[in-house]
Amino acid sequence: MPVIKKSADLRNKYSEISAFCHKYMEPIFITKNGEGDLAVMSIETYEALSGKNELYKLLQEGIDDIKNGRTLTEAEIIKNMDTALGK
């Protein structure tokens, strides 16, 4: 279940919010005037999330390549590796 705090809590309870984000590796959602405004998370959580998004992007590119026939045979891969290594 998401943790939701008021924007005043970000100012008044920063240490508590920071400790929660680091301990549980989850974002806290901040509201302003009763409406969703921000998601606050630790840098570690942000980096992990960004890494996952990059991985998903690369996996999707690979899936798209396979679907569109952009593949190489084993022999072609070895030839390309040999060429890259100057063999």
Secondary structure, 3 states (H helix, E strand, C coil): CCEEEEHHHHHHCHHHHHHHHHHHCCCEEEEECCEEEEEECCHHHHHHHHHHHHHHHHHHHHHHHHHCCCCCCHHHHHHHHHHHCCC
